[in-house]
């Protein structure tokens, strides 16, 4: 019988991330796996919790970007006759206020 080891859990996380799952989703998987194995450990079904030895995946850090002045002017020019033009102007203005 194959024993579950930390490397098996880590490989599972690596596969999920490589398949395109977001780190936040893998973190949720980790919480469920860890809690389930902790329950099994506390009820003497397993001798240790291998998930305790696996690092929790790190979240992606959001890095915002801003339009340059030229990009904004292009956007304003192209949206001039669009019904959303005023919304675009207001969004650009208030977006700059929050820097």
Backbone as CSV, one residue per row, in Angstrom:
resi,resn,N_x,N_y,N_z,CA_x,CA_y,CA_z,C_x,C_y,C_z
1,UNK,0.836,-1.185,0.000,0.000,0.000,0.000,0.883,1.251,0.000
2,UNK,0.537,2.227,-0.809,1.313,3.462,-0.920,0.910,4.430,0.176
3,UNK,1.886,4.915,0.924,1.646,5.903,1.972,1.675,7.303,1.371
4,UNK,0.769,8.156,1.825,0.749,9.541,1.362,1.898,10.300,2.014
5,UNK,2.715,10.929,1.191,3.857,11.686,1.677,3.732,13.141,1.230
6,UNK,4.439,14.047,1.916,4.370,15.461,1.546,4.687,15.714,0.068
7,UNK,5.623,14.957,-0.499,5.994,15.167,-1.900,4.813,14.893,-2.837
8,UNK,3.961,13.950,-2.466,2.783,13.658,-3.290,1.833,14.858,-3.315
9,UNK,1.654,15.463,-2.155,0.777,16.636,-2.062,1.389,17.798,-2.836
10,UNK,2.706,17.999,-2.657,3.384,19.089,-3.370,3.294,18.899,-4.874
11,UNK,3.493,17.671,-5.339,3.379,17.386,-6.777,1.967,17.679,-7.288
12,UNK,0.966,17.346,-6.479,-0.425,17.642,-6.832,-0.621,19.142,-7.013
13,UNK,-0.104,19.940,-6.079,-0.215,21.404,-6.191,0.501,21.911,-7.440
14,UNK,1.670,21.371,-7.698,2.445,21.799,-8.874,1.684,21.503,-10.164
15,UNK,1.028,20.347,-10.214,0.242,19.984,-11.400,-0.940,20.932,-11.565
16,UNK,-1.628,21.227,-10.464,-2.766,22.151,-10.527,-2.337,23.518,-11.044
17,UNK,-1.224,24.013,-10.530,-0.725,25.329,-10.961,-0.285,25.296,-12.420
18,UNK,0.368,24.205,-12.825,0.810,24.080,-14.216,-0.375,23.989,-15.170
19,UNK,-1.488,23.433,-14.688,-2.700,23.340,-15.512,-3.457,24.663,-15.584
20,UNK,-2.974,25.674,-14.888,-3.572,26.999,-14.999,-4.481,27.408,-13.858
21,UNK,-4.602,26.596,-12.805,-5.399,27.024,-11.662,-4.706,28.182,-10.973
22,UNK,-5.498,29.090,-10.458,-4.932,30.247,-9.749,-4.430,29.801,-8.377
23,UNK,-3.372,30.450,-7.895,-2.834,30.098,-6.575,-3.892,30.148,-5.466
24,UNK,-4.832,31.075,-5.561,-5.884,31.163,-4.547,-6.698,29.871,-4.492
25,UNK,-6.979,29.278,-5.640,-7.726,28.019,-5.691,-6.904,26.892,-5.078
26,UNK,-5.627,26.853,-5.394,-4.746,25.808,-4.846,-4.619,25.985,-3.328
27,UNK,-4.622,27.209,-2.857,-4.583,27.468,-1.411,-5.839,26.891,-0.746
28,UNK,-6.978,27.006,-1.411,-8.222,26.419,-0.875,-8.113,24.893,-0.827
29,UNK,-7.561,24.295,-1.890,-7.333,22.848,-1.901,-6.451,22.459,-0.711
30,UNK,-5.396,23.237,-0.500,-4.457,22.959,0.589,-5.187,22.981,1.937
31,UNK,-6.038,23.959,2.133,-6.766,24.066,3.404,-7.659,22.846,3.623
32,UNK,-8.338,22.407,2.562,-9.237,21.256,2.671,-8.439,19.976,2.939
33,UNK,-7.357,19.788,2.202,-6.522,18.591,2.380,-5.924,18.558,3.778
34,UNK,-5.390,19.694,4.205,-4.752,19.765,5.509,-5.751,19.489,6.636
35,UNK,-6.921,20.095,6.526,-7.955,19.890,7.548,-8.454,18.449,7.570
36,UNK,-8.620,17.869,6.411,-9.075,16.476,6.329,-8.048,15.531,6.948
37,UNK,-6.788,15.740,6.611,-5.739,14.889,7.160,-5.551,15.139,8.652
38,UNK,-5.778,16.356,9.089,-5.693,16.668,10.515,-6.783,15.908,11.281
39,UNK,-7.969,15.842,10.698,-9.064,15.081,11.296,-8.680,13.597,11.408
40,UNK,-8.107,13.063,10.331,-7.685,11.656,10.337,-6.602,11.417,11.391
41,UNK,-5.682,12.357,11.534,-4.609,12.238,12.529,-5.183,12.267,13.948
42,UNK,-6.086,13.202,14.215,-6.668,13.331,15.561,-7.527,12.122,15.932
43,UNK,-8.012,11.420,14.936,-8.815,10.224,15.193,-8.006,8.932,15.023
44,UNK,-6.679,9.081,15.057,-5.748,7.942,14.997,-5.922,7.071,13.752
45,UNK,-6.315,7.684,12.662,-6.422,6.956,11.399,-5.091,6.972,10.645
46,UNK,-4.293,8.005,10.915,-2.948,8.118,10.340,-1.998,8.546,11.454
47,UNK,-0.692,8.279,11.280,0.268,8.584,12.351,0.769,10.025,12.328
48,UNK,0.645,10.695,11.192,1.012,12.117,11.111,0.258,12.757,9.948
49,UNK,0.302,14.069,9.899,-0.370,14.800,8.834,0.686,15.266,7.830
50,UNK,0.812,14.603,6.692,1.836,14.980,5.721,1.630,16.381,5.145
51,UNK,0.413,16.894,5.193,0.144,18.238,4.657,0.795,19.315,5.522
52,UNK,1.088,18.997,6.789,1.768,19.967,7.658,3.182,20.266,7.178
53,UNK,3.747,19.365,6.387,5.120,19.542,5.910,5.184,20.158,4.513
54,UNK,4.017,20.517,3.972,3.961,21.106,2.632,3.714,22.602,2.778
55,UNK,4.514,23.392,2.077,4.325,24.849,2.116,3.044,25.231,1.397
56,UNK,2.305,26.113,2.009,1.104,26.643,1.371,1.522,27.458,0.153
57,UNK,0.856,27.268,-0.987,1.206,28.062,-2.174,1.060,29.558,-1.897
58,UNK,1.859,30.340,-2.568,1.811,31.794,-2.382,0.789,32.405,-3.330
59,UNK,0.140,33.448,-2.856,-0.824,34.171,-3.689,-0.069,35.029,-4.704
60,UNK,-0.719,35.258,-5.842,-0.165,36.205,-6.815,-0.297,37.613,-6.262
61,UNK,0.714,38.403,-6.474,0.667,39.792,-6.042,0.196,40.633,-7.227
62,UNK,-0.867,41.400,-6.994,-1.415,42.241,-8.054,-0.540,43.474,-8.235
63,UNK,-0.155,43.729,-9.475,0.609,44.922,-9.806,-0.223,45.711,-10.810
64,UNK,-0.756,46.811,-10.345,-1.593,47.633,-11.217,-0.742,48.427,-12.194
65,UNK,-1.335,48.768,-13.308,-0.637,49.608,-14.278,-1.558,50.759,-14.655
66,UNK,-0.982,51.809,-15.174,-1.728,53.002,-15.517,-1.471,53.376,-16.966
67,UNK,-2.461,54.018,-17.556,-2.280,54.545,-18.914,-1.354,55.753,-18.853
68,UNK,-0.533,55.888,-19.870,0.300,57.088,-19.975,-0.580,58.230,-20.474
69,UNK,-0.042,59.430,-20.440,-0.808,60.591,-20.923,-1.164,60.421,-22.401
70,UNK,-0.232,59.923,-23.201,-0.503,59.702,-24.622,-1.584,58.646,-24.833
71,UNK,-1.531,57.574,-24.050,-2.548,56.527,-24.167,-3.932,57.060,-23.799
72,UNK,-3.979,57.885,-22.753,-5.260,58.484,-22.367,-5.797,59.396,-23.454
73,UNK,-4.936,60.218,-24.011,-5.382,61.127,-25.078,-5.914,60.344,-26.282
74,UNK,-5.250,59.235,-26.601,-5.730,58.373,-27.685,-7.099,57.791,-27.345
75,UNK,-7.253,57.330,-26.118,-8.528,56.787,-25.664,-9.628,57.841,-25.730
76,UNK,-9.321,59.047,-25.270,-10.317,60.128,-25.301,-10.716,60.455,-26.730
77,UNK,-9.744,60.490,-27.610,-10.006,60.815,-29.016,-10.869,59.734,-29.673
78,UNK,-10.515,58.474,-29.437,-11.240,57.364,-30.070,-12.651,57.190,-29.513
79,UNK,-12.865,57.594,-28.273,-14.178,57.400,-27.653,-15.058,58.651,-27.741
80,UNK,-14.577,59.651,-28.462,-15.265,60.947,-28.529,-16.746,60.819,-28.877
81,UNK,-17.109,59.994,-29.820,-18.503,59.874,-30.253,-19.216,58.665,-29.637
82,UNK,-18.579,58.052,-28.677,-19.155,56.874,-28.028,-20.072,57.322,-26.889
83,UNK,-21.184,56.614,-26.672,-22.071,56.974,-25.553,-21.385,56.867,-24.181
84,UNK,-20.318,56.119,-24.088,-19.603,55.971,-22.821,-18.480,56.998,-22.633
85,UNK,-18.389,57.947,-23.514,-17.293,58.926,-23.462,-17.222,59.623,-22.101
86,UNK,-18.361,60.076,-21.598,-18.368,60.760,-20.301,-17.908,59.813,-19.184
87,UNK,-18.346,58.579,-19.228,-17.928,57.592,-18.223,-16.416,57.391,-18.285
88,UNK,-15.880,57.323,-19.487,-14.432,57.149,-19.665,-13.683,58.350,-19.084
89,UNK,-14.171,59.539,-19.360,-13.525,60.745,-18.820,-13.561,60.761,-17.296
90,UNK,-14.725,60.463,-16.731,-14.849,60.475,-15.273,-13.985,59.395,-14.623
91,UNK,-13.962,58.223,-15.227,-13.146,57.130,-14.691,-11.669,57.500,-14.729
92,UNK,-11.236,58.084,-15.824,-9.827,58.489,-15.944,-9.498,59.558,-14.902
93,UNK,-10.382,60.521,-14.717,-10.135,61.609,-13.769,-10.059,61.077,-12.343
94,UNK,-11.066,60.306,-11.934,-11.076,59.817,-10.558,-10.037,58.734,-10.316
95,UNK,-9.653,58.035,-11.353,-8.569,57.063,-11.226,-7.268,57.753,-10.898
96,UNK,-7.025,58.924,-11.517,-5.801,59.686,-11.249,-5.828,60.267,-9.857
97,UNK,-6.980,60.613,-9.358,-7.090,61.197,-8.013,-6.677,60.206,-6.928
98,UNK,-6.796,58.890,-7.238,-6.519,57.885,-6.209,-5.077,57.430,-6.208
99,UNK,-4.198,58.037,-6.941,-2.793,57.612,-6.985,-2.159,57.612,-5.628
